[in-house]
Amino acid sequence: MSGQSDVRHGSCLCGNVRFETSGPLREVVACHCTQCRKQSGHYFAATNVPDDCLSVEDGGDLKWYQSSADAKRGFCSNCGSSLFWKHSKDPFTSVLAGSFEKPSELKLTRHIFVADKGDYYDIGDGLPQRDH
């Protein structure tokens, strides 16, 4: 967990979906799985927050796509921004790090599903990597 315990704000590109998190956030993890790459065009970099510490204001523009039997992905139906990933059995929601307002004070700490990464880039930041 990051040492921060303050309130953070974020939004989609058009601003129609806004959110607020409170309390500490997990470090940022980069996911290179095929689903994350196909949805984002690259890879996901996300933190997560307990569900009761996430407040979303969307005016009806937040949509959820059931991407597998166990998980769904939240995005803005107006601008298409990817914002959230939610496993049905977890009491927390992953929030894409790039959707937070600056300064986020978040830090990327590892890469997962690197066996699925795109063939057009290398991971050269020296952070730990896992194949799953």
Secondary structure, 3 states (H helix, E strand, C coil): CCCCCCCEEEECCCCCCEEEECCCCCCEEEECCHHHHHHHCCCEEEEEEEHHHEEEECCCCEEEEECCCCEEEEEECCCCCEEEEEECCCCEEEEEHHHECCCCCCCEEEEECHHHCCCCCCCCCCCCECCC
